[in-house]
Amino acid sequence: MAGAGKRMRPHTLTTPKPLLPIAGKPMVQRIVEDIATVCDEPVEEVAYVVGRFGAEAEKSLIAVAEKLGAKGSIWYQDEPLGTAHAILCAEKCLSGKVVIAFADTVFRADFKMESTSEGTIWVQQVADPKPFGVVKVGRDGFITDFVEKPQKFVSDLAIIGIYYFRDGAYLKKELRWLLDNDIKEKGEYQLTNALENMKKKGTKFVPGKVSEWLDCGNKDATVHTNSRILEFVKDKEMLRHASAELKKSKIIEPCFIGANVKISESTIGPHVSIGDNTVITGSVIKNSIIQTNCVIKGATLENSMLGNFVQYSGASSNASLGDYSTHLDNK
């Protein structure tokens, strides 16, 4: 999760992308919790490969791990040299059973991981496989080929960015071999090259399929993911904080409403997440993410994402404002 999150600007100018909220929780927390749910034994450590996010962000990441009863550790990738290089930045953690996940891979799954397999690569069928790494699967159910961003069709089973390895030390050895021998694909050290080498040596990888794969690559995708996660967790999580105050307002569920939120004379929802300490008056908001400490008056918002400490009034079906922004239309 060391990338700059350029497609999510202006939101990532002040907040690392994995810490942006999805249905009231940081994106990375949802990913870590989902992985812990599908694992068939407790998670011992969560290792984060990050850029230089700062002490506060790192503290938040450690807290996510500790909520699961796991140790949290921070590792740095200072150069964008590819997925294999990123994973190897945390090579001291590569031992025993290991799950690798990329931090914009939010998913839904209704299964338990079979940790007895040598390796599992989670995939999803896609209409256009060109932007993704893909796998081919043989008649015996094992993966026969890994292809990075194929320009000619070879498979529509896209690798979603979650991997299980029974032997982390073996994975580390294969990743190290790529770097030591300067083996690159499209100018970067790719995990798929290590997977291909492991397969050639006899490792049997099986495909794992998720119920739903949700992207958080840009604002529109993140707002959509927020709506899907709200639907998924509406009967499993408390989505309205007890300290929230509602006066002459209508909430169309599912919505997340944080602590000390004050809503008056407004209609909120469906699929809206509102961060702590936000005040909303005389507004209509649906399918949007509003972060903390915002003041919204006389607004109509849809498919929008507002950062922290934003002041907003007026109408928009596509607003995207970063922290401390002001948009006041009093006409």
C-alpha positions as CSV (number, residue, x, y, z in Angstrom):
1,M,0.0,0.0,0.0
2,A,2.9,2.3,-0.8
3,G,1.4,4.0,-3.8
4,A,0.6,7.7,-3.9
5,G,-3.1,7.2,-4.8
6,K,-3.0,9.8,-7.6
7,R,-6.4,8.7,-9.0
8,M,-8.0,9.5,-5.7
9,R,-6.8,13.0,-5.4
10,P,-7.6,15.5,-3.9
11,H,-8.5,13.0,-1.0
12,T,-5.1,11.4,-0.9
13,L,-3.2,14.7,-0.7
14,T,-3.8,14.6,3.1
15,T,-4.9,11.1,3.8
16,P,-3.2,7.9,2.6
17,K,-5.6,6.1,0.3
18,P,-5.9,2.9,2.5
19,L,-7.1,5.1,5.4
20,L,-10.0,6.6,3.5
21,P,-13.4,5.5,5.0
22,I,-15.7,2.9,3.5
23,A,-19.0,2.6,5.4
24,G,-17.4,4.1,8.5
25,K,-14.1,2.2,8.6
26,P,-10.8,2.8,6.9
27,M,-10.5,0.9,3.7
28,V,-7.5,-1.1,4.9
29,Q,-9.4,-2.1,8.1
30,R,-12.2,-3.6,6.0
31,I,-9.7,-5.6,4.0
32,V,-7.8,-6.9,7.0
33,E,-11.0,-7.8,8.8
34,D,-12.4,-9.6,5.7
35,I,-9.1,-11.6,5.3
36,A,-9.2,-12.5,9.0
37,T,-12.8,-13.8,8.6
38,V,-11.9,-16.1,5.7
39,C,-8.7,-17.5,7.4
40,D,-9.3,-20.8,9.1
41,E,-6.9,-19.9,12.0
42,P,-6.0,-16.7,13.9
43,V,-3.9,-14.0,12.2
44,E,-0.7,-13.5,14.2
45,E,0.8,-10.4,12.4
46,V,-0.4,-7.8,9.9
47,A,2.6,-6.3,8.1
48,Y,2.0,-3.1,6.2
49,V,4.2,-2.1,3.2
50,V,3.8,1.7,3.0
51,G,5.2,4.9,1.7
52,R,6.2,7.6,4.2
53,F,2.7,8.2,5.5
54,G,3.7,9.7,8.8
55,A,3.5,8.7,12.5
56,E,-0.3,9.2,12.9
57,A,-1.1,7.1,9.8
58,E,1.2,4.3,11.0
59,K,-0.4,4.5,14.5
60,S,-3.8,4.0,12.9
61,L,-2.5,1.0,10.9
62,I,-1.1,-0.7,14.0
63,A,-4.4,-0.2,15.8
64,V,-6.2,-2.0,13.0
65,A,-4.0,-5.1,13.6
66,E,-4.3,-4.9,17.4
67,K,-8.1,-4.9,17.1
68,L,-7.8,-8.4,15.7
69,G,-5.4,-9.5,18.5
70,A,-2.5,-9.4,16.1
71,K,0.9,-7.7,16.0
72,G,1.2,-4.8,13.6
73,S,4.4,-3.9,11.8
74,I,5.4,-1.2,9.3
75,W,7.7,-1.6,6.3
76,Y,8.7,1.0,3.7
77,Q,8.8,0.8,-0.1
78,D,10.6,4.0,-1.1
79,E,10.7,3.3,-4.8
80,P,7.8,2.0,-7.0
81,L,9.6,-1.1,-8.3
82,G,6.7,-3.5,-8.6
83,T,4.6,-5.9,-6.6
84,A,7.4,-8.5,-6.0
85,H,9.7,-5.7,-4.7
86,A,6.9,-4.4,-2.5
87,I,6.3,-7.7,-0.8
88,L,10.0,-8.3,-0.3
89,C,10.2,-5.1,1.6
90,A,8.6,-7.1,4.4
91,E,10.7,-10.1,3.9
92,K,11.3,-10.7,7.6
93,C,7.6,-11.5,7.9
94,L,7.6,-14.1,5.1
95,S,7.6,-17.4,7.0
96,G,4.9,-20.0,7.6
97,K,1.4,-19.4,6.2
98,V,1.1,-16.0,4.5
99,V,-1.7,-14.0,2.9
100,I,-0.7,-11.2,0.6
101,A,-3.3,-8.5,-0.2
102,F,-3.2,-5.2,-2.1
103,A,-4.8,-2.3,-0.2
104,D,-7.5,-1.3,-2.8
105,T,-9.0,-4.8,-3.0
106,V,-12.2,-4.8,-1.0
107,F,-14.1,-8.0,-1.4
108,R,-17.1,-10.1,-0.3
109,A,-16.6,-13.8,0.4
110,D,-18.8,-16.5,1.9
111,F,-16.1,-19.2,2.4
112,K,-13.3,-20.3,4.6
113,M,-9.8,-20.5,3.1
114,E,-8.4,-24.0,2.7
115,S,-4.9,-23.5,4.2
116,T,-3.9,-27.0,3.4
117,S,-3.4,-26.0,-0.3
118,E,0.1,-25.0,-1.4
119,G,-1.3,-21.7,-2.7
120,T,-4.5,-20.0,-3.6
121,I,-4.9,-17.1,-6.0
122,W,-8.2,-15.2,-5.8
123,V,-9.7,-14.3,-9.1
124,Q,-12.8,-12.8,-10.6
125,Q,-14.2,-13.0,-14.1
126,V,-14.0,-9.7,-15.9
127,A,-15.2,-8.3,-19.2
128,D,-11.9,-6.7,-20.1
129,P,-8.8,-8.5,-18.7
130,K,-6.2,-6.3,-20.4
131,P,-5.6,-4.1,-17.3
132,F,-5.1,-7.1,-15.0
133,G,-2.9,-10.1,-14.3
134,V,-4.9,-13.2,-15.3
135,V,-4.7,-16.9,-14.8
136,K,-5.5,-19.9,-17.0
137,V,-6.9,-23.0,-15.2
138,G,-6.5,-26.6,-16.4
139,R,-9.1,-29.4,-16.4
140,D,-7.7,-30.6,-13.1
141,G,-8.6,-27.3,-11.4
142,F,-5.0,-26.1,-11.0
143,I,-3.7,-22.9,-12.4
144,T,-1.6,-23.5,-15.6
145,D,-0.5,-20.0,-16.5
146,F,0.0,-16.5,-15.1
147,V,-0.1,-13.6,-17.6
148,E,0.5,-10.0,-16.6
149,K,-1.9,-7.5,-18.4
150,P,-2.4,-9.5,-21.6
151,Q,-3.0,-7.5,-24.7
152,K,-4.3,-10.6,-26.5
153,F,-7.0,-12.7,-24.9
154,V,-5.7,-15.6,-22.9
155,S,-8.2,-15.7,-20.0
156,D,-10.9,-13.5,-18.3
157,L,-10.1,-14.6,-14.8
158,A,-8.4,-11.5,-13.3
159,I,-6.2,-11.8,-10.2
160,I,-7.9,-9.5,-7.7
161,G,-4.9,-9.0,-5.5
162,I,-5.2,-11.6,-2.7
163,Y,-2.9,-14.6,-2.5
164,Y,-2.3,-17.4,0.0
165,F,1.0,-19.2,0.4
166,R,1.5,-22.2,2.7
167,D,5.3,-21.6,2.8
168,G,6.2,-18.0,3.1
169,A,9.9,-18.7,3.2
170,Y,9.7,-20.4,-0.2
171,L,7.9,-17.3,-1.6
172,K,10.6,-15.1,-0.2
173,K,13.3,-17.1,-1.9
174,E,11.5,-16.8,-5.3
175,L,11.0,-13.1,-4.9
176,R,14.7,-12.6,-3.9
177,W,15.7,-14.5,-7.0
178,L,13.9,-12.0,-9.2
179,L,15.6,-9.1,-7.7
180,D,19.0,-10.6,-7.5
181,N,18.8,-11.5,-11.2
182,D,17.1,-8.3,-12.2
183,I,14.2,-10.2,-13.8
184,K,11.6,-7.5,-14.7
185,E,8.3,-7.5,-16.6
186,K,7.2,-4.1,-18.1
187,G,10.0,-2.4,-16.1
188,E,9.1,-3.8,-12.7
189,Y,9.6,-6.8,-10.5
190,Q,6.3,-8.7,-10.7
191,L,4.8,-11.2,-8.3
192,T,3.3,-13.1,-11.2
193,N,6.9,-14.0,-12.4
194,A,7.6,-15.5,-9.0
195,L,4.3,-17.4,-9.2
196,E,5.2,-18.8,-12.7
197,N,8.6,-20.0,-11.5
198,M,7.0,-21.7,-8.4
199,K,4.5,-23.4,-10.7
200,K,7.2,-24.7,-13.0
201,K,8.9,-26.2,-9.9
202,G,5.8,-28.1,-9.1
203,T,3.8,-25.8,-6.8
204,K,0.1,-26.4,-7.3
205,F,-2.0,-23.2,-7.2
206,V,-5.7,-23.2,-7.1
207,P,-8.1,-20.4,-8.0
208,G,-10.2,-18.9,-5.3
209,K,-13.4,-17.0,-6.2
210,V,-15.0,-14.2,-4.2
211,S,-18.7,-13.3,-4.2
212,E,-17.9,-9.7,-5.2
213,W,-14.8,-7.7,-6.0
214,L,-15.0,-4.0,-5.3
215,D,-12.6,-1.4,-6.6
216,C,-11.4,1.7,-4.8
217,G,-9.3,3.1,-7.6
218,N,-11.0,6.4,-8.0
219,K,-13.7,8.6,-6.5
220,D,-16.7,7.1,-8.4
221,A,-15.5,3.5,-7.7
222,T,-15.0,4.3,-4.0
223,V,-18.5,5.8,-3.7
224,H,-19.9,2.7,-5.4
225,T,-17.9,0.4,-3.1
226,N,-19.3,2.3,-0.1
227,S,-22.8,1.6,-1.2
228,R,-22.2,-2.1,-1.7
229,I,-20.5,-2.5,1.6
230,L,-23.3,-0.7,3.4
231,E,-25.7,-3.2,1.9
232,F,-23.5,-6.1,2.9
233,V,-23.0,-5.1,6.5
234,K,-26.4,-3.4,7.3
235,D,-27.5,-6.4,9.3
236,K,-24.1,-7.2,10.8
237,E,-22.7,-3.9,12.1
238,M,-24.0,-1.0,14.1
239,L,-24.1,1.8,11.5
240,R,-25.5,4.6,13.6
241,H,-23.6,6.0,16.6
242,A,-25.7,6.5,19.8
243,S,-24.5,10.1,20.1
244,A,-25.9,11.1,16.6
245,E,-28.8,13.6,16.8
246,L,-31.6,13.7,14.2
247,K,-34.3,16.4,14.1
248,K,-37.1,16.5,11.6
249,S,-35.0,14.4,9.3
250,K,-35.5,11.2,7.3
251,I,-32.8,8.5,7.0
252,I,-33.2,6.1,4.1
253,E,-31.2,3.0,5.0
254,P,-28.6,1.7,4.7
255,C,-26.4,4.6,5.9
256,F,-23.5,5.0,8.3
257,I,-23.8,7.9,10.8
258,G,-20.8,8.6,13.0
259,A,-20.4,10.0,16.5
260,N,-21.7,13.4,17.4
261,V,-23.3,13.9,14.0
262,K,-26.1,16.4,13.9
263,I,-28.7,16.2,11.2
264,S,-31.8,18.5,10.9
265,E,-34.5,19.1,8.3
266,S,-32.7,16.8,5.9
267,T,-33.1,13.6,3.9
268,I,-30.1,11.3,4.0
269,G,-29.7,8.1,2.0
270,P,-29.7,5.6,0.8
271,H,-26.0,4.7,0.7
272,V,-24.5,7.6,2.6
273,S,-21.6,7.5,5.1
274,I,-21.2,10.5,7.4
275,G,-18.1,10.9,9.6
276,D,-17.9,12.1,13.2
277,N,-18.8,15.6,14.2
278,T,-20.4,16.6,10.9
279,V,-23.4,19.0,10.9
280,I,-26.0,18.8,8.2
281,T,-28.9,21.2,7.9
282,G,-31.7,21.5,5.2
283,S,-30.0,19.1,2.8
284,V,-30.7,16.1,0.6
285,I,-27.8,13.6,0.3
286,K,-27.6,10.2,-1.3
287,N,-25.0,7.8,-2.5
288,S,-22.1,9.8,-1.0
289,I,-19.2,9.7,1.5
290,I,-19.0,12.7,3.9
291,Q,-16.0,12.6,6.2
292,T,-15.5,14.2,9.6
293,N,-16.1,17.7,10.9
294,C,-18.0,18.9,7.9
295,V,-20.7,21.6,7.8
296,I,-23.3,21.2,5.1
297,K,-26.2,23.6,4.7
298,G,-28.8,23.7,2.0
299,A,-27.1,21.2,-0.1
300,T,-28.2,18.6,-2.6
301,L,-25.5,15.9,-3.1
302,E,-25.3,12.7,-5.0
303,N,-22.4,10.4,-6.0
304,S,-20.1,12.8,-4.1
305,M,-17.2,12.5,-1.7
306,L,-16.2,15.3,0.7
307,G,-13.1,15.2,2.8
308,N,-12.6,16.4,6.4
309,F,-13.5,19.9,7.6
310,V,-15.4,20.7,4.4
311,Q,-18.0,23.5,4.3
312,Y,-20.6,23.0,1.6
313,S,-23.8,24.4,0.2
314,G,-25.4,24.1,-3.2
315,A,-26.2,21.3,-5.6
316,S,-23.9,18.7,-7.1
317,S,-24.3,15.2,-8.4
318,N,-20.5,14.7,-8.6
319,A,-18.7,16.7,-6.0
320,S,-15.2,15.7,-5.0
321,L,-13.6,18.0,-2.4
322,G,-10.5,17.4,-0.3
323,D,-9.9,18.4,3.3
324,Y,-10.6,22.0,4.4
325,S,-12.3,22.9,1.2
326,T,-15.2,25.4,1.0
327,H,-18.0,25.4,-1.6
328,L,-20.8,27.9,-0.7
329,D,-23.5,28.6,-3.2
330,N,-26.1,30.7,-1.5
331,K,-28.2,31.5,-4.5
